[in-house]
Amino acid sequence: MVTRTESQAKLAAALAKAQGAIRSAEKDATNPHLRNRYATLQSVIRATRPHLAANGLSLTCAPVFDDARAGVCWTLRHSSGEWESGTLLMPLGQGRGINPSQQCGAVISYASRYCRMHLLGCAA
């Protein structure tokens, strides 16, 4: 569920300008299991952060988790005070040999990358 300020006019206008300037994130890593290339969280941040800042926008992704899921509570803010926020939780892996802390961190990074890409219209 997404919550937001009643007014969204300034946030929407700034987001439209930022999205117009954002280009694709560089595919800067290779998945060793599937052997496909993908854009890391760092690449997505590099592609989006300057355009957010130039338009008075910020996006935060705070880690959240419960017993079986991890993810982020994201908030997109505008300098006017307008904002919208939501949560993306994903299941944690189940299997022998999986370090729970590493799995939690991986899911949080994955959720943060996907939130940023989808909210800001940044393809890889």
Secondary structure, DSSP 8 states (H G I E B T S, - for coil): --EE-S--HHHHHHHHHHHHH-------EE-TTT--EE--HHHHHHHHHHHHHHTTEEEEEEEEE-SSEEEEEEEEEETTS-EEEEEEEEE----TT--HHHHHHHHHHHHHHHHHHHHHT---
